[in-house]
């Protein structure tokens, strides 16, 4: 079961004017499962995105990046059950064929379609099943279809992930709604997770690209489940252009910053939902690193802790074997780190003081915290003013079982 992740209530999801969604059950991997999703965007919409840094990136990632470089995107198509990764030139041809089929259905150009795939790697994309499902997805297109959309992009997720916000900026109401998927092979390095966030604001494409990068670096680029960067990671932001606020074109304006903060809040919720639904997860862990010289070294320390199988299994067992955390800090790659200055907290419990065990620390206090479903690890490097937070989960027996059975 997900860690403190509420079940999705479709009534809490707001339609975004200018953005329609439709799904189909195409039988890509399993029958009677929502596995193809279409987005249709109205004229004047802008789209931006960031993608996996995995050099073995999937064919749809290659094609989406190319199509985005030309702008004027009018549709997105997502399939689950097959990643179309590790498929060579045939995979690119298949991704193009899917874009052409969508373009034919919607009356747009194939270069105006962004394709996305998620699922098993190294298997050919069953394009005929996708082709057959597109008319159903087109017929289902409507603005209030976000809950079904969230289900249609799931793979090993145990529940759909979606959220909405409305924010008043310059006297006008902006609607922001997003969905995400992912539960394993999760350590986005962007620029097997997918995230899609739409808003009805009018945002120039170059500004939207800056916005998606800002939000990604504070949300999807700060989560990890198992430290594996997928071949298919993509985070896409869409602005339908229905609400015109001149300040959104100026990244230094108060209006843009208000929009940026709202979008980042939605993105952070979606990213954390992925961790809460991590494969086999029983605990949600925030790793806060403070007092670094820059954010990059804070992130390096946080990820060293969050990636450590020894740390993650200790959390699963509620075992306060916290020397494992100190060891992870030490191998994080900071060559001139003075460990005699480091303090370590587990929630409110001061575990290590100036690089050694705090004389006042009692293991009973550590175990009390370790038994909680939500835990904060706080590291003070005491060498600067930078800070960052990474969110992760524990490793349980079920993580091994789920991944051992993934292809079956």
N, C-alpha and C positions, 0 to 999 in steps of 0.2 A: 504493500500500500504506500502511496506517496506520503511524504513527511509534511503534514500540516498544509496540504494543498487542497483547498475547497473544491468540491465538485462544480463543474461548469454549469452556470445558470444562464441559458440563452437570453433571458429577459434583461440581463445586465450588460449585454453587448449592443452597442449603438451602431446602426447603419451609417456608413460614410457616403454622403451624396457624391455621385460620380464614380463609385466603385461597385461593380456587381460581381457576384461569385456564384458558381454553379459546380456541382459535383456529379460524378458517375461511379457506378460499380462495374469496373471493367474486367475483374477477375485476373488481374496481373499476377498475383501470387496466391490469393485465396478467393473463392467465390463469395458473392454477396457482401463484399467489403468495399466501403468507400475508398477509392484508390486513385481517382483522377480528379483534379481540381482546376477550374478555369477562373481567372480574374479578367474582367473586361473593364477598361478604363475609358472614360469619355475624352473627347478632344480637349486639348489644353493641359492634360495631366503631365506631370513630370515624375521621373523614376530615377532612383539612384541605388547603389548597392555596394557591398563589400563581400569578398569571397575568401574561401580557404587559401592558405599559403602552401598547402600540400602540392609538391611538384607533380604528383600523380593525380592531379585534379580531374574530375569527371568531364565527359564530353559536354553536358549541359552547362557546366561552369564556363568552359572555354567559349561556347557559343553565346551565353548570356553576356559575358564581358564584351564580346565583339559587338553584339547588338546594342548594348548600352552605350557604347562609344559613339554610335550614330544618333542616339536620342529618339524622341517621339515614339515611346513605347506605348502600345495600346492593349496588350494582353500578356498574361502570364499563364503558363500551364505547368502543373506539378503532377508527377506520378509517384506513388509509393510502390514498394515491393521489388524494385529493381533500380540500382544506382546508376546504371549506364556508365560505370567507371571501370577502367582497365579493359576497355572494349576497342581501343585503337581507332583506326580510320572508319571502321564500320559504325562505331558508336557515334562519331560526329555526323555521319550520313543519316543515321537514325534520328538524332536530335534535330537535324535540319528538316527531316521529313515530318516530324511531329509539329514543328513550327509552321511548315507549309500547310499541314492539315488544319491547324488552328486558324491560320490566316484565311483559308478557304471558307471555313465555317463562319468567321466573323466579318469577312469582307475587309481585311486589312492586309498589309504586306508581311511576308514572313520575317523580315528584319525588324518588324515592330512587335515581335513575340519573344518573350524570355522563357526558356524551358528550364525546368528543375526536376531532378530525380533523386530518390532516396530508397535505400534498400540494399540488396545483396550486390557485392562487387564482383566483377569478372564474369558476368553472365550477360548474354545479348538482351537488348531491350525488346520486349514483345510489342513491337510497334502496331501490329494489326489489332491487338486488343485495345490499345490506346485510341487508334483511329475509330474503332467501333464504339468506344465510350464517349467520344466528343459530342455527338449530337445530343445525347442525354445531358451532358454537362451544360451545353449551350441552352437547352430548353429549361434548365433549372436556374439560369442566371437571374439573380435578384440582389438587392442591396442588403436585405436583412437575413443573410445566409452564413454569417460568420461562425455560428456553432457547428453547422455541418462542415464548413471549410476546415475547422480545427480538427475534426475527426478524420477528414479525408487525407490529411498529411501525416497521420500517425504511423509509426512502425512498431517498435517495442514499447512505446509509451503505454502506460496503463490508463491514462485519461487525457482528454483533449485539453489544450492550454490556450486560453484566449482572455483578453481583458480590454476594457475601454475606459477612456477618460473624456470629459468635456471641460474645456478651460475657456474662460472669458479673457480675451486680449483685445485691447483698444475698443472695448465695447461690443465686440462680436464674439460669438461662441464658435469655438473650433472643436470638432469631433475627431478623436484619435482612437482607432481600434487596431488590435494586432493579434496574430496567432503565432505559435511556435511549435516545433516538434523536436524531440531528441530525448534519449534516455541512456544511450551508450555510445562508444566511440566519440566521446565529448571532451575536447579541449579546443574550442574555436581559436584559430590563429588567423584572424582575418585582418583580415584586412583591417557523426552523421546527424549537424543540426540545421534546421531551416527556421528563419524568422521572417515574417511579413507584417509590416506596419503601414497603415494607410491613414491619411488625414484629408480633410476637405479644404485645407488652406492652399493658397497659391504661393508656391515657392519655386524660384528659378532653379533649374537643374544643377548648376554649379554650387549654389547655396545648399541645395538638398544633399549633394554629395558630401559637403562638409558636415552637414547635420547627421547623416547616417554614420559617418566615421566617428564623430564625437560620441554619439549614443552607443555605438558598438564597443568603443574602448572603455566605456564605463558600465557595460552590461554583459554582452555575449563574450567579449574578450576578457572577462574576469570570472569565468566559470570553468570548472573542470569536474568530470566524473572519473575518468580513467587515464587522462593524459594523452589519449589518442586523438590526433587531429584528422578529421574525416576528409575524404576526397571530395565531398559534396557540400561542405558548409557554405551557406549563403544567407545574407541578411539584406533584405530589400525594403526600401522605403518608397511609398507612393504618395504624391500630393495631387489631389484631383482638381485643384484650382477654383473651387466653387466660392471660397471666401477670400476676398481680396483685401489684404492689409499691406500697405506700402512698406512698412517697417520690416517685413519678412525678407526683403531683398538686401538688407543691411545687417551683416552679422554682428555689428557692434550696437545695434539698437536694442532697447528694452523689450520691444515686441518680439524680436527674434529670440532673445535669450529666454523669454517666457515660454515660447514655443519649444525651444531646445530643451528646457528643463522638463516640460510635460512629456515630450517624446522620449526623453531619457528615462523618465519614471515608468512609462509603459514598457520600454525595452528591458529595463531592469527587472520588472515583474515577470516578464516572459522568460528571461534568462534564468532567474531564480526558480521558476516553475520547472524548468528542465532539470535542475539539480534536485529539487524536491522529489521529482519522479525518476531519479536515477535508477538504473537497473539494480534491483535488490536493496536500494537505500533504506536505512532505518533512521538516519540522523542527517540533519542539515547543519553544516558547519561554516561559519564565517571566519576567515583568517584575515585579521587586520594587522598590517605592518606599518608602524609609525617611526618617525625619526630617522628616515633615510636621507641620503644626499640627493636622490632624485627618485621619481616614481618608478623608473625602470628597475632599480635595485630593490625597491620595496616589493615589486611584482615578482622578481626573481626569488626572493625569500618566501613570499606567500605561496608561489607555485611549488617550490621545493617541498614545503610542508604538505600542501594539498595533494601532490602527486605521490607522496611516499606510501607504498603499500603497507609498510609497518605502522605508520601513523594511522592510516585509514582502518586497518584491522584492529588496532588498539581501541579506536572509537567504537567500532562495532561491538567489541567485547566489553565495553565500559571499563577498560583497564587503564588506570592512570600511569601508564609506562611512558612518562612525558619526556624522558631523556631522548626518545625517538624524535621529538620535535626539535630539541637542541641540535641533534645530529644533522637534521635536514637543514636547519639554518646554516650550519657550518659548511655544508657542501653546496650551498646555493650559488657559489661562483664569485663571491665578493672577496677579492684577494687581500685587501687591507682591512678586513673587518676585525675590530677589536671586540672579542667576545666578552671581555671583562666588563663591558658597558651594557650588556644586553639584559633586559628584564622580560619575563614571560608571565602572562596571566592566562588563566582559564576561567572565562567569565569574570567573576569578582575575586577569584582566588589567585594570589600572588605566588606563583610556583618557583620561579628562578629570579634571583636578585644579583645584579652585577656579575652575570655569567655563571653563577653557582646556585645550588638549592637554597631557597629562602629559608633561613633558620626557623621562621614561624609557619612554614608550610606543613600541613598535615595531610597525609594521603587520603584520609576520610573525606576531606573537603574536595580534593580532586575527583574522587570517585562519585561524590554527590553530583558534581557537574557532568561527569562523563555519562551518567545514566539519563540525562535529559535528552529530549528529541532535537533540541536546537542548542547549539554550543558556539561560543565565540572564543577563538584563540587570538590573543593579542600579544604582539611582539613589539618591543620598543628597542630600536637599534641605537638610539641616542647618539646620532652622528649628523643630524640635519633636521629639516622641517617637512620633508616629503612624506606622503602616506598613500596607501591604497588598500583595497579589500578584494579578496578572492573568495568565491563561494564554492563549496564542494560538499561531498557526502562521504559516508563510510563505505567500506567494502564488506559485503556479507557473503555467505554461502550462495545466496541466490544469484549474485552477480556472475559467478562461475557457471551456475546451472543455466542461466538465461543465454549466456554467450556460447556455451557448449551445444545448446539446442537451437541456435539461431536459424540455421538453414533447414531445419527439419519442419 
